[in-house]
């Protein structure tokens, strides 16, 4: 963990990290704040990178997860990526860490922007549906009013004809 933080600092990052050794500690750490990235070794004394990946995907699915291992090779890298890891770095190539972290941070921000855009689009579509419903109600009300006006015009016309036929002193007037 210290080696990874040192490498990130050496390449211009200012990381703050928390080292965890159990699934419960990882869950607690994920609950304390929003993390930009999770970097996990594959082999840990009482925990595995696979278990860590499952927990992160469950509790913080949008956080990039990078596996670092000195003992696992390409086959495990492919398995980890299929399981949802963002990238896999071999410990002998830690110079790749900073570029991978930077790329994952950028992609994470793009995903967040896409989610915000999708939420805004959904809200806009909801407003459009509401406006269309109001327009339909307005058309219906306008049609009812037009029909009512036609009926009232007929009634008033006939009432006017009847009134003209009555004398001023007629009680029906």
Secondary structure, DSSP 4 states (H G I P E B T S, - for coil): -HHHHHHHHHTT---------SHHHHHHHHHHS--SEEEEESEETTEEHHHHHHHHHHH-TTSEEEEEESS--HHHHHHHHHHT-SEEEEGGGTTHHHHHHHHHHHHHHHHHHHHHHHHHHHHHHHHHHHHHHHHHHHHHHHHHHHHHHHHHHHHHHHHHHHHHTS-TT-TT-
